[in-house]
Amino acid sequence: MRVTHVITRLIVGGAQENTIATVLGLRKKPDVSVKLISGPTTGPEGSMEGRLADCPEVLTIVPTLVRPVHPWNDFLALRHLTRLLKEQKPDIVHTHSGKAGILGRVAAARAKVPVIIHHIHGPSFGPFQGNLANTVFTSAERYAAKFTTHFLCSADAMTRLYLAAGIGKPGMYTRIFSGFKVEPFVCATNNPLLRDQLRIPRDAFVIGKIARLFPLKGHEDLLIALKRILPECPHAHLLFVGDGSLRPHIEQRVRELGLTSKVTFTGLVPPDEVPRYVGIMDCLAHLSTREALSRALPQALAAGKPVVSYDFDGANEICLDNQTGFLVKTGHENAAAERILLLARDPKLRAELGQRGQAFVRENFGVERMVDTIHQHYRDLIAGFAQRTV
């Protein structure tokens, strides 16, 4: 079975971690030969290309496959992708992210690939964009759906969103949680030396946030929530794990709100180091406004840390309200502050929510389970194609 994955770029992010984990996991399957095609990795978010250093033959970079819409580059990228897929002759093309998802599926159809899968890690359209952008992206997704054998989604919310937009049919969608190595998070500890290194008081109530410093991730809402918490919980401290283009702006907001001594930025953290930082958190607050299902939520729960999340997209599929944490209506910073304050005041409640969350993640988010499930879907889809061509 020959499989080629296509993604726009390999920055440090959830979709990229998922894709690389899938590619590396599939390499261990005796009946699978796997390749990965990506555009160039640029930007302050860092690169995950190094994760493939031990198997350089897997990765091919297409220089014109870039994230912004650029008609000439897009034309060249489509031509390059089509040529590569004709050369590789995969049985399956599995695309990820918006730009690679569109161009990769069209190229796969032109190369007459039998099975074409698109993986929806997050929406490419929605209320976070203007009408023109939504019209363009929705139309592009409907067009690409004509060449799509099956959709994989990291949350059922994506299935509902895409079906409501007239993209595909119900039987074409399957949810597969985005798996990761759970044990490093389970084993994470509250290391006082790491708190010292970050200049976070050992007795501080640490509210964690793991995300790129990027629009729609909710960093500013969390700063406002922290400001409202501090009069009643003066030992609260905010830990931002990650980096991105908005860092100067967010640092300026920290200064404007008088929170300089209460907010710590780690900067870019390699994915393998994230469990160390989760270990020193007392809870995680993820006030993002759009994501299929943030990996930060199950990662925190794997470490037994309760979560507070805006009710974006698939958040309610992992942040089970009053069971593994608290779900708050998007944009309601006051409600988020109240829930975080409740956790700060009640260590027993934190432990109960964290324990339930950890059990849920152990059962559903193991990377081996994800890879095995995807592999089985590949086999089923190829068998279905074979039956249709008999």
Long-range contacts (C-beta under 8 A, 24 or more apart in sequence): 1-31, 1-32, 1-33, 1-91, 1-92, 1-378, 1-379, 1-382, 2-32, 2-33, 2-34, 2-35, 2-88, 2-89, 2-90, 2-91, 2-92, 3-32, 3-33, 3-34, 3-35, 3-90, 3-91, 3-92, 3-93, 3-94, 3-378, 4-34, 4-35, 4-36, 4-37, 4-84, 4-85, 4-88, 4-90, 4-92, 4-93, 4-94, 5-34, 5-35, 5-36, 5-37, 5-93, 5-94, 5-95, 5-96, 6-36, 6-37, 6-38, 6-81, 6-93, 6-94, 6-95, 6-96, 6-100, 6-101, 6-103, 6-104, 6-107, 7-36, 7-37, 7-38, 7-39, 7-95, 7-96, 7-97, 7-100, 8-38, 8-39, 8-65, 8-66, 8-67, 8-96, 8-97, 8-98, 8-99, 8-100, 9-38, 9-39, 9-40, 9-41, 9-42, 9-43, 9-65, 9-66, 9-67, 9-97, 10-38, 10-41, 10-47, 10-48, 10-49, 11-41, 11-43, 11-45, 11-46, 11-47, 11-48, 11-212, 12-45, 12-46, 12-47, 12-48, 12-212, 12-242, 12-268, 12-270, 12-271, 13-45, 13-212, 14-121, 14-178, 14-291, 14-294, 14-295, 14-296, 15-96, 15-97, 15-119, 15-121, 15-122, 16-48, 17-48, 17-178, 17-180, 17-271, 17-295, 18-96, 18-119, 18-121, 18-154, 18-178, 18-179, 18-295, 18-370, 19-96, 19-119, 20-48, 20-51, 20-52, 21-179, 21-180, 21-367, 21-370, 21-371, 22-94, 22-370, 22-371, 22-374, 23-52, 23-58, 24-51, 24-52, 24-55, 25-367, 25-368, 25-370, 25-371, 26-371, 26-374, 26-375, 27-55, 27-58, 29-371, 29-375, 32-375, 32-378, 34-58, 35-59, 35-60, 35-88, 35-90, 36-60, 37-61, 37-62, 37-65, 37-81, 37-84, 37-100, 37-104, 38-62, 38-65, 38-100, 39-63, 39-64, 39-65, 39-66, 39-67, 39-77, 39-99, 39-100, 40-65, 40-66, 43-244, 43-245, 44-243, 44-244, 44-245, 44-247, 44-268, 45-212, 45-214, 45-242, 45-243, 45-244, 45-268, 46-243, 46-268, 46-270, 48-271, 60-84, 65-99, 65-100, 65-103, 66-99, 67-98, 67-99, 69-99, 69-136, 74-99, 74-103, 77-103, 78-103, 78-106, 78-107, 81-107, 82-107, 82-110, 82-111, 85-110, 85-111, 85-113, 86-111, 91-115, 91-382, 92-116, 92-117, 92-378, 92-381, 92-382, 93-117, 94-118, 94-119, 94-152, 95-119, 96-121, 97-121, 98-124, 98-137, 101-141, 101-144, 102-140, 102-141, 102-143, 102-144, 105-144, 105-147, 105-148, 106-143, 106-144, 106-147, 108-147, 109-147, 114-382, 114-385, 115-149, 115-150, 115-378, 115-381, 115-382, 115-385, 116-147, 116-148, 116-149, 117-148, 117-149, 117-150, 117-151, 117-152, 117-377, 117-381, 118-144, 118-148, 118-150, 118-151, 118-152, 119-151, 119-152, 119-153, 119-154, 120-151, 120-152, 120-153, 120-154, 120-158, 120-162, 120-292, 121-154, 121-178, 121-292, 122-158, 122-290, 122-291, 122-292, 122-313, 123-158, 123-161, 123-162, 123-290, 123-292, 123-313, 125-165, 126-161, 126-290, 128-216, 128-289, 128-290, 138-165, 138-167, 141-165, 141-167, 142-166, 142-167, 148-172, 149-381, 149-385, 150-174, 150-377, 150-381, 152-176, 152-374, 152-377, 153-292, 154-178, 154-292, 154-293, 154-314, 155-292, 155-293, 155-313, 155-314, 155-317, 156-314, 156-317, 157-292, 157-293, 157-313, 157-314, 157-317, 158-292, 158-313, 158-314, 161-313, 174-377, 176-370, 176-373, 176-374, 176-377, 177-293, 177-298, 177-364, 177-365, 177-370, 178-293, 178-295, 178-365, 178-370, 179-365, 179-366, 179-367, 179-368, 179-369, 179-370, 179-371, 180-295, 180-298, 180-299, 180-365, 180-367, 181-367, 182-302, 182-361, 182-362, 182-365, 182-366, 182-367, 184-272, 184-275, 185-275, 185-278, 185-299, 185-300, 185-302, 185-303, 186-302, 186-303, 186-304, 186-358, 186-362, 187-275, 188-275, 188-276, 188-278, 188-279, 188-303, 189-279, 190-279, 190-280, 191-276, 191-279, 191-280, 194-276, 194-277, 194-279, 194-280, 195-280, 198-239, 198-264, 198-266, 198-280, 199-264, 200-237, 200-239, 200-264, 200-280, 201-235, 201-237, 203-235, 204-235, 204-236, 204-237, 205-233, 205-235, 205-236, 205-237, 205-282, 205-344, 206-237, 206-238, 206-239, 206-280, 206-281, 206-282, 207-236, 207-237, 207-238, 207-239, 207-281, 207-282, 207-283, 207-284, 207-285, 207-340, 208-239, 208-241, 208-277, 208-278, 208-281, 208-282, 208-283, 208-284, 208-285, 208-300, 208-305, 209-238, 209-239, 209-240, 209-241, 209-242, 209-284, 209-285, 209-286, 209-296, 210-241, 210-242, 210-274, 210-277, 210-278, 210-284, 210-286, 210-295, 210-296, 210-299, 210-300, 211-241, 211-242, 211-286, 211-288, 211-294, 211-296, 212-242, 212-243, 212-244, 213-240, 213-242, 213-243, 213-244, 213-245, 213-246, 213-247, 213-250, 214-244, 214-245, 214-246, 215-246, 216-288, 216-289, 216-290, 217-246, 217-288, 218-286, 218-287, 218-288, 218-289, 218-310, 219-246, 219-250, 219-287, 220-250, 220-253, 221-287, 221-310, 221-331, 221-333, 221-336, 222-285, 222-287, 222-336, 223-250, 223-253, 223-254, 223-257, 223-259, 223-263, 224-257, 224-333, 224-337, 225-285, 225-287, 225-333, 225-334, 225-336, 225-337, 225-340, 226-259, 226-262, 226-263, 226-337, 227-257, 227-259, 228-333, 228-334, 228-337, 229-337, 229-340, 229-341, 229-344, 230-262, 232-341, 233-341, 233-344, 233-345, 236-262, 236-340, 236-344, 237-262, 237-263, 237-264, 238-262, 238-263, 238-264, 239-263, 239-264, 239-266, 239-277, 239-280, 239-281, 240-264, 240-265, 240-266, 241-266, 241-269, 241-274, 241-277, 242-266, 242-268, 242-269, 243-267, 243-268, 274-299, 275-299, 275-303, 278-303, 278-305, 279-303, 281-305, 282-343, 282-344, 282-350, 283-307, 283-308, 283-325, 283-340, 283-343, 283-344, 283-350, 284-308, 285-309, 285-336, 285-340, 286-310, 286-315, 286-319, 287-328, 287-330, 287-333, 287-336, 288-312, 289-330, 289-331, 291-315, 293-317, 293-318, 297-325, 298-361, 298-364, 298-365, 300-357, 301-325, 301-354, 301-357, 301-358, 301-360, 301-361, 302-357, 302-358, 302-361, 302-362, 302-365, 303-354, 303-358, 304-351, 304-354, 304-355, 304-357, 304-358, 305-350, 305-354, 305-357, 306-343, 306-349, 306-350, 306-353, 306-354, 306-357, 307-357, 308-336, 308-339, 308-340, 308-343, 310-336, 318-360, 318-361, 320-356, 320-357, 320-360, 323-353, 323-356, 323-357, 324-353, 324-354, 324-356, 324-357, 324-360, 325-353, 325-357
